[in-house]
Amino acid sequence: MELTQYIIMNASLGMGKGKLVAQGAHAAVQVLEKVDEKIILEWKQQGMKKIVLKINTTEELLELFQQIKKELPCTLITDAGKTQIASGSKTCFASGPIEESKGNKYFGKLKLL
């Protein structure tokens, strides 16, 4: 079973590269609080694979998050507004690590960031 963590970035906000990385890192770390420790250990042994994808609007980001949050471990990141974007902006969400086949079901149509 190949485990992958998915990070879905909101491409509509115009975040700079550093901001994108920071927001994705927030999501990648925070979602681990919702994942069984055995899964995390297995994922670490496999190399901690991550796939970073983009979505075009905040509405699409929230719609996808709402759709999967009942079935998969995931966490939504809301920005504090201290740098590049407005406070309350939904920047990204992360899911997993989960089985890659399961991830493809939900994220397979999205494009790489």
C-alpha positions as CSV (number, residue, x, y, z in Angstrom):
1,M,0.0,0.0,0.0
2,E,1.6,3.2,-1.1
3,L,0.7,6.2,1.1
4,T,0.6,9.7,-0.1
5,Q,-0.2,13.1,1.5
6,Y,-2.1,15.5,-0.8
7,I,-1.8,19.3,-0.5
8,I,-4.4,21.3,-2.4
9,M,-3.4,24.9,-3.0
10,N,-5.8,27.8,-3.8
11,A,-4.3,29.2,-7.0
12,S,-6.6,32.2,-7.0
13,L,-4.9,34.1,-4.2
14,G,-1.7,35.0,-6.1
15,M,0.6,33.9,-3.2
16,G,4.3,34.2,-3.8
17,K,6.4,31.0,-3.8
18,G,7.5,31.4,-0.1
19,K,3.9,32.0,1.0
20,L,2.8,28.9,-0.9
21,V,5.4,26.8,0.7
22,A,4.6,28.1,4.2
23,Q,0.9,27.5,3.8
24,G,1.4,24.0,2.4
25,A,3.8,23.2,5.3
26,H,1.1,24.4,7.8
27,A,-1.4,22.0,6.2
28,A,1.1,19.1,5.9
29,V,1.9,19.2,9.6
30,Q,-1.5,20.0,11.0
31,V,-3.3,17.2,9.2
32,L,-1.0,14.6,10.9
33,E,-2.9,15.2,14.1
34,K,-5.9,13.4,12.5
35,V,-4.0,10.4,11.2
36,D,-3.3,7.1,13.1
37,E,0.3,6.9,14.3
38,K,0.8,3.5,12.6
39,I,-0.1,5.1,9.2
40,I,2.3,8.0,9.9
41,L,5.1,5.6,10.7
42,E,4.5,3.5,7.6
43,W,4.4,6.7,5.5
44,K,7.7,7.9,6.9
45,Q,9.3,4.6,6.1
46,Q,8.1,4.9,2.6
47,G,9.7,8.3,2.2
48,M,6.8,10.7,3.1
49,K,5.5,11.1,-0.5
50,K,3.5,14.3,-1.0
51,I,1.7,15.6,-4.1
52,V,0.9,19.3,-4.3
53,L,-2.0,20.2,-6.6
54,K,-3.8,23.4,-7.4
55,I,-7.4,24.4,-7.5
56,N,-8.7,27.5,-9.3
57,T,-11.0,29.2,-6.8
58,T,-11.7,29.5,-3.1
59,E,-15.2,28.1,-3.8
60,E,-13.8,25.0,-5.5
61,L,-11.3,24.5,-2.6
62,L,-14.1,24.7,0.0
63,E,-16.4,22.5,-2.0
64,L,-13.8,19.8,-2.4
65,F,-12.8,20.1,1.3
66,Q,-16.4,19.8,2.5
67,Q,-16.9,16.7,0.2
68,I,-14.0,14.8,1.5
69,K,-13.7,15.8,5.2
70,K,-16.2,13.2,6.2
71,E,-14.3,10.4,4.6
72,L,-10.6,11.3,4.8
73,P,-8.3,13.0,7.3
74,C,-7.9,16.6,6.2
75,T,-7.4,20.1,7.5
76,L,-8.1,23.5,6.0
77,I,-5.7,26.4,6.4
78,T,-7.0,29.9,7.0
79,D,-4.5,32.7,6.7
80,A,-4.0,35.3,9.5
81,G,-3.5,38.1,7.0
82,K,-0.1,39.3,8.3
83,T,1.7,39.3,4.9
84,Q,0.5,38.9,1.3
85,I,-3.2,38.1,1.5
86,A,-6.3,39.1,3.4
87,S,-7.1,37.7,6.9
88,G,-9.5,34.8,6.6
89,S,-8.3,33.7,3.2
90,K,-8.6,29.9,2.7
91,T,-5.1,29.1,1.3
92,C,-5.0,25.3,1.1
93,F,-5.9,22.0,2.7
94,A,-4.0,18.8,3.2
95,S,-5.3,15.2,3.3
96,G,-3.5,12.1,4.4
97,P,-1.3,10.3,4.2
98,I,-3.8,8.0,2.6
99,E,-3.6,5.2,0.1
100,E,-2.7,6.7,-3.3
101,S,-5.5,4.8,-5.0
102,K,-8.0,6.5,-2.7
103,G,-6.4,9.9,-3.3
104,N,-6.6,9.5,-7.0
105,K,-10.4,9.1,-6.6
106,Y,-10.7,12.5,-5.1
107,F,-7.8,14.4,-6.5
108,G,-7.0,12.7,-9.8
109,K,-8.5,15.5,-12.0
110,L,-6.5,18.3,-10.3
111,K,-3.3,19.6,-11.9
112,L,0.1,19.8,-10.2
113,L,1.0,23.2,-8.8
